[in-house]
Amino acid sequence: MEARLQTRIQRYGWDAAAGHYHAGWEAQLRPAHDRLLEMAAIGAGARVLETASGSGLVTLRLAEAVGQEGHVLATDLSQGMIDALQARLDEVRLSTVGTARMAAENLDVPDRSFDAAVCALGLMYTPDPAAAVAEMARVVAPGGTIAATVWGERRNCGWAEVFPIVDSRVASEVCPLFFGTGAPGALTRLFEQAGLEQTAEARQNEELAFRSERELLDAVLLGGPVALAVKRFSPSDWSDVQHEFLASVAPHRQGDGSYRIPGEFVTVTGRRKGGPLCSKSPEQKTATRRLHRVGRCPCTSSTL
């Protein structure tokens, strides 16, 4: 699919999903978000760019990590998602987070202007994931951290039949590259191609819990990447899609009518070459100053 068309589909698709995404996925995605934040290890005072922020499932947690001295710029292709996030920020009166509509492959921010860049479950939707990772690397200062989480392999995601079920009723594939970044080593290779070093990869398998058919259908069909397509279906197609999807996840239905559906996630971190790699603890600051004086510190900056 032509990249511009794919970008437009994603933009308006997530606009359509914005009203259902936060409630539909907050609990289910939390283990993946926990791993992302743990591996990113973002500290107080950091300047963080979040790409594909969605409605803010990770954004508010990033704001908590950086504290009052830090700053988070949350970006997303979808204005609907940005509006949903801004409403949450206004509600809690959080002034350390800014928002802007930007495509992941074309971030309108200066080079080296952030300490870290984070993307939680967004790279799968971009027409060019390599360009998106390269942009994250560009905007981070030397020594800074880049961290991203994606869905894993298709065979390990029990809800994955939603794509062929929907694609059979539309003119083009909704997410043609969705599972590409989750293949073994794929995301790490993108990080390395972007010039990042000290890469680390972790895979995790979780169960996505939904209390009922309705909760499951709302999350997957109305709060996910197929939302724009299904909202345009005729009543008969909409009914057929629901029944076919429920049949595809029937093995994961529990006796009480709830669902526990397997899902795999991949998280990768890397560091931009150069820059301050030294710890900021008081003891290690002292040691680092000594190394700077004799020209042996691996850090390229003497600002401590």
Secondary structure, 3 states (H helix, E strand, C coil): CCHHHHHHHHHHHHHHHHHHHHHHHHHHHHHHHHHHHHHHCCCCCCEEEECCCCCCCCHHHHHHHHCCCCEEEEEECCHHHHHHHHHHHHHHCCCCEEEEECECCECCCCCCCEEEEEEECCHHHCCCHHHHHHHHHHHEEEEEEEEEEEECCHHHCCCCCHHHHHHCCCCCCCCCCCCHHHCCCHHHHHHHHCCEEEEEEEEEEEEEEECCHHHHHHHHHHCCCCHHHHHCCCHHHHHHHHHHHHHHCHHHECCCCCEEEEEEEEEEEEEECCCCCCCCCHHHHHHHHHHHHCCCCCCCCCCC
